Amino acid sequence: MQRRTFIIKISLTWMAGVLLGNRNSAAVAGLLGKKSPATDSFVVYDGTLYKKKPDLSVYGIRPINILYVSRFWENWNDNPKKDSLPDEKTVRSLAREAKKQGDLVALDIEHWPLRGNDRVVAASLEKYSTVLRWFRDEAPNLQIGYFGIMPIADYANSRKGADSRDYKMWQSENDRLRPLAEMVDVIFPYIYTYHRDQDSWEKFAIENIKEARRYGKPIYVFLWPQYSEQNKQLSHQFIPPDYWKRQLNIAKQYADGIVIWGGWSDVGPAQWDDRALWWMELRAFMKSLSGQ
């Protein structure tokens, strides 16, 4: 039985390689629903904005550099040119700064539309690609990805089943983004929380990670221990500890790493709370990763 299982696994891997038309092991692993071999172990990054935050590296949590959209345009909210490319000198300067601050950076430019007709999407992809080329020119050794734009985080269609018309349409939209996905080093999907229904969230999270896996790159999912502001009734409330624990474990099972986000309030960075339940759960999770 063990020998037969081994042969079946080899056959599946060979078939996946044929279907994908290449020998990219990460892409093959993605088709089989497995983690990418491009990452040696599961990693957790700190992307939180809390003030008076302790050194989280002592818990095994790594820093990550997130470059927000306001860094690319002056007076972002009132800038009439934000539908055009940012200034090239600004992008190159940010890249030179970023390469001094670590080996991984997430570019948070999300406003150029990636849904709509082919002409609109192609124009947006060209802008995202241009910024990435400028950035990589100055920091060729950095691992670079775009936050949240690949795959499209479609809560509704991602849960309708792989045989449904809506699910296949969602996949087609994500396929159009493949040229950009091939240029980045990592994929940063966000699997934030919109409702109390944990099973519904899990379906959304797994399907979005599966979609991200089709790009054949390491996947670091953004998690936020609060409800998204898209749900006006629950906006920014902390999710229950058991729900948060479940999210951490789902990410561990399906992704290559997590970026923890949060710590922003209506008036700026929030105060760090060492007794917060989400933080206690995260500390326990980090201990489980280290085998303690």
C-alpha positions as CSV (number, residue, x, y, z in Angstrom):
1,M,0.0,0.0,0.0
2,Q,2.8,2.4,0.8
3,R,4.6,1.7,-2.5
4,R,1.3,2.3,-4.4
5,T,0.7,5.6,-2.6
6,F,4.3,6.7,-3.4
7,I,3.7,5.9,-7.1
8,I,0.4,7.8,-7.1
9,K,2.1,10.9,-5.6
10,I,4.8,10.8,-8.3
11,S,2.2,10.5,-11.0
12,L,0.2,13.4,-9.7
13,T,3.4,15.5,-9.5
14,W,4.3,14.6,-13.1
15,M,0.7,15.4,-14.3
16,A,0.8,18.7,-12.5
17,G,4.0,19.6,-14.2
18,V,2.6,18.7,-17.6
19,L,-0.6,20.7,-17.0
20,L,1.4,23.7,-15.9
21,G,3.7,23.4,-18.9
22,N,6.8,24.0,-16.7
23,R,9.0,22.4,-14.1
24,N,8.5,25.1,-11.4
25,S,8.3,23.0,-8.2
26,A,6.5,25.8,-6.4
27,A,3.8,25.9,-9.1
28,V,3.5,22.1,-9.1
29,A,3.1,22.2,-5.3
30,G,0.4,24.8,-5.7
31,L,-1.6,22.7,-8.0
32,L,-1.5,19.9,-5.5
33,G,-2.6,22.2,-2.7
34,K,0.7,22.0,-0.8
35,K,3.0,24.6,0.6
36,S,5.7,26.0,-1.7
37,P,9.1,24.4,-1.2
38,A,10.6,27.9,-1.7
39,T,10.2,28.6,2.0
40,D,12.1,26.4,4.5
41,S,9.8,27.0,7.5
42,F,6.7,28.9,8.5
43,V,7.4,32.5,9.3
44,V,5.5,35.2,11.1
45,Y,6.1,38.9,10.4
46,D,5.1,42.0,12.5
47,G,3.3,44.6,10.4
48,T,1.5,46.2,13.3
49,L,1.5,50.0,13.9
50,Y,1.2,50.0,17.7
51,K,3.1,52.6,19.7
52,K,5.3,51.6,22.6
53,K,5.4,48.1,21.2
54,P,8.0,45.7,22.7
55,D,10.7,44.0,20.6
56,L,8.7,41.2,19.1
57,S,11.7,39.5,17.6
58,V,12.3,37.8,21.0
59,Y,9.2,35.8,20.3
60,G,10.4,34.8,16.9
61,I,8.4,37.4,15.0
62,R,10.3,39.1,12.3
63,P,10.0,42.7,11.1
64,I,8.6,43.6,7.7
65,N,8.8,46.8,5.8
66,I,5.4,47.9,4.5
67,L,5.5,50.9,2.2
68,Y,2.1,52.6,2.3
69,V,0.6,54.4,-0.6
70,S,1.1,57.8,1.1
71,R,4.8,57.3,0.8
72,F,4.6,57.3,-3.0
73,W,2.5,60.5,-3.4
74,E,2.7,63.7,-1.5
75,N,-0.6,64.9,0.0
76,W,-2.1,61.5,-1.0
77,N,-5.7,62.2,-0.1
78,D,-5.9,65.4,-2.2
79,N,-3.4,64.5,-4.9
80,P,-5.1,64.7,-8.3
81,K,-2.3,62.7,-10.0
82,K,-2.6,59.5,-8.0
83,D,-4.2,57.7,-10.9
84,S,-1.0,58.3,-12.8
85,L,2.4,56.9,-11.9
86,P,4.2,58.3,-8.9
87,D,7.4,60.2,-9.4
88,E,10.1,57.9,-10.5
89,K,12.7,59.6,-8.2
90,T,10.4,59.0,-5.2
91,V,10.1,55.3,-6.0
92,R,13.8,54.8,-6.4
93,S,14.5,56.7,-3.2
94,L,12.1,54.5,-1.3
95,A,13.8,51.5,-2.7
96,R,17.2,52.6,-1.7
97,E,15.8,53.3,1.8
98,A,14.0,49.9,1.9
99,K,17.1,47.8,1.1
100,K,18.7,49.1,4.3
101,Q,15.8,48.0,6.4
102,G,15.5,44.3,5.8
103,D,15.1,41.7,3.1
104,L,11.4,41.8,2.5
105,V,9.1,44.6,1.5
106,A,5.3,44.9,0.8
107,L,4.3,47.7,-1.5
108,D,0.8,48.9,-0.5
109,I,-0.5,50.5,-3.7
110,E,-4.0,49.1,-4.3
111,H,-6.0,51.8,-6.0
112,W,-5.3,51.1,-9.7
113,P,-8.3,48.9,-10.8
114,L,-7.7,45.2,-11.6
115,R,-11.3,44.5,-12.3
116,G,-13.2,45.6,-15.4
117,N,-12.5,45.4,-19.1
118,D,-9.2,44.1,-20.5
119,R,-8.0,47.6,-21.5
120,V,-8.5,49.0,-17.9
121,V,-6.8,46.0,-16.3
122,A,-3.9,46.1,-18.8
123,A,-3.3,49.8,-18.1
124,S,-3.2,49.1,-14.3
125,L,-0.9,46.2,-14.7
126,E,1.5,48.4,-16.7
127,K,1.6,50.9,-13.8
128,Y,2.1,48.3,-11.2
129,S,4.9,46.7,-13.3
130,T,6.6,50.0,-13.9
131,V,6.8,50.8,-10.2
132,L,8.1,47.4,-9.5
133,R,10.8,47.7,-12.2
134,W,12.0,51.1,-10.8
135,F,12.0,49.6,-7.3
136,R,13.9,46.5,-8.3
137,D,16.5,48.5,-10.2
138,E,17.6,50.1,-6.9
139,A,17.1,47.1,-4.7
140,P,17.7,44.0,-6.7
141,N,18.3,41.7,-3.7
142,L,15.0,42.6,-1.9
143,Q,12.1,40.2,-1.8
144,I,9.2,42.3,-3.1
145,G,5.5,41.8,-3.3
146,Y,2.3,43.9,-3.6
147,F,-0.1,43.9,-0.7
148,G,-3.6,42.5,-1.3
149,I,-4.0,42.8,-5.1
150,M,-3.3,39.2,-6.1
151,P,-5.5,37.3,-6.0
152,I,-8.5,39.5,-5.9
153,A,-10.0,39.0,-2.4
154,D,-13.5,38.1,-3.4
155,Y,-15.4,36.9,-0.3
156,A,-18.5,35.9,-2.1
157,N,-17.4,34.2,-5.3
158,S,-14.5,32.4,-3.6
159,R,-17.0,30.4,-1.5
160,K,-19.3,29.3,-4.3
161,G,-17.5,26.2,-5.2
162,A,-14.9,25.5,-7.9
163,D,-17.5,24.2,-10.4
164,S,-19.7,27.4,-10.2
165,R,-19.7,30.0,-12.9
166,D,-18.9,32.8,-10.4
167,Y,-15.8,30.9,-9.0
168,K,-14.5,30.3,-12.5
169,M,-15.0,33.9,-13.4
170,W,-13.0,34.9,-10.3
171,Q,-10.3,32.6,-11.4
172,S,-10.2,34.2,-14.9
173,E,-9.9,37.6,-13.3
174,N,-6.9,36.3,-11.3
175,D,-5.4,34.8,-14.4
176,R,-5.2,38.2,-16.0
177,L,-2.9,39.2,-13.1
178,R,-0.4,36.5,-13.8
179,P,2.1,38.8,-15.7
180,L,2.5,40.9,-12.5
181,A,2.6,37.8,-10.3
182,E,5.5,36.5,-12.3
183,M,7.4,39.7,-11.5
184,V,7.1,39.7,-7.7
185,D,8.9,37.4,-5.3
186,V,6.1,36.8,-2.9
187,I,2.3,37.0,-2.8
188,F,0.6,38.9,0.0
189,P,-3.1,38.0,0.1
190,Y,-5.2,39.4,2.9
191,I,-7.8,37.2,4.6
192,Y,-9.4,39.6,6.9
193,T,-12.5,39.0,9.0
194,Y,-15.9,40.4,7.9
195,H,-18.4,38.3,9.8
196,R,-18.8,36.2,13.0
197,D,-19.3,33.0,10.9
198,Q,-16.0,31.1,11.4
199,D,-16.8,28.4,8.8
200,S,-17.6,31.0,6.2
201,W,-14.3,32.8,6.9
202,E,-12.3,29.5,6.7
203,K,-13.8,28.7,3.3
204,F,-12.9,32.2,2.1
205,A,-9.4,32.0,3.5
206,I,-8.5,28.6,2.1
207,E,-9.9,29.3,-1.4
208,N,-8.0,32.6,-1.5
209,I,-4.7,30.9,-0.5
210,K,-5.4,28.2,-3.1
211,E,-5.8,30.9,-5.7
212,A,-2.6,32.6,-4.6
213,R,-0.8,29.2,-4.7
214,R,-1.5,29.0,-8.5
215,Y,1.0,31.8,-9.0
216,G,3.8,29.5,-7.8
217,K,5.3,32.0,-5.3
218,P,5.7,31.9,-1.5
219,I,2.5,33.1,0.2
220,Y,2.5,35.3,3.3
221,V,-1.1,36.1,4.3
222,F,-2.1,39.3,6.1
223,L,-4.1,38.6,9.2
224,W,-5.8,41.2,11.4
225,P,-7.2,40.3,14.8
226,Q,-10.0,42.8,14.4
227,Y,-13.1,42.8,12.3
228,S,-12.8,44.8,9.0
229,E,-14.3,48.2,8.8
230,Q,-16.3,46.9,5.9
231,N,-18.7,45.5,8.5
232,K,-20.0,48.7,10.0
233,Q,-21.6,46.9,13.0
234,L,-18.4,45.0,14.0
235,S,-15.8,47.4,12.6
236,H,-12.5,47.3,14.5
237,Q,-13.8,45.1,17.3
238,F,-11.4,42.4,18.3
239,I,-12.4,38.9,17.1
240,P,-12.8,36.2,19.9
241,P,-9.7,34.4,20.9
242,D,-10.9,31.0,19.6
243,Y,-11.6,32.6,16.2
244,W,-8.2,34.2,16.1
245,K,-6.5,30.9,17.1
246,R,-8.4,29.2,14.3
247,Q,-7.2,31.8,11.8
248,L,-3.5,31.4,12.8
249,N,-3.8,27.6,12.5
250,I,-5.5,27.8,9.1
251,A,-2.7,30.1,7.9
252,K,-0.1,27.7,9.2
253,Q,-1.7,24.8,7.4
254,Y,-2.1,26.4,4.0
255,A,0.3,29.4,3.7
256,D,4.1,29.9,4.0
257,G,3.8,32.7,6.6
258,I,1.7,35.4,8.2
259,V,2.0,39.1,8.4
260,I,0.2,40.4,11.5
261,W,-1.4,43.7,10.8
262,G,-3.3,46.1,13.1
263,G,-2.6,48.8,15.7
264,W,-4.2,51.7,13.9
265,S,-7.0,53.8,15.4
266,D,-9.1,56.7,14.2
267,V,-6.5,59.1,15.6
268,G,-3.3,57.3,14.7
269,P,-1.3,54.4,16.2
270,A,-3.0,52.6,19.0
271,Q,-1.4,51.9,22.4
272,W,0.2,48.5,22.8
273,D,-1.6,46.2,25.3
274,D,0.6,43.4,26.6
275,R,-2.5,41.7,28.1
276,A,-4.6,41.8,24.9
277,L,-6.2,38.4,24.2
278,W,-5.1,38.3,20.6
279,W,-1.5,38.9,21.7
280,M,-1.7,36.1,24.2
281,E,-2.9,33.7,21.5
282,L,-0.2,34.8,19.2
283,R,2.5,34.2,21.8
284,A,1.1,30.7,22.4
285,F,1.1,30.1,18.6
286,M,4.7,31.2,18.4
287,K,5.6,28.8,21.2
288,S,4.0,26.0,19.3
289,L,6.0,26.8,16.2
290,S,9.2,26.6,18.1
291,G,8.2,23.4,19.8
292,Q,8.2,24.8,23.3
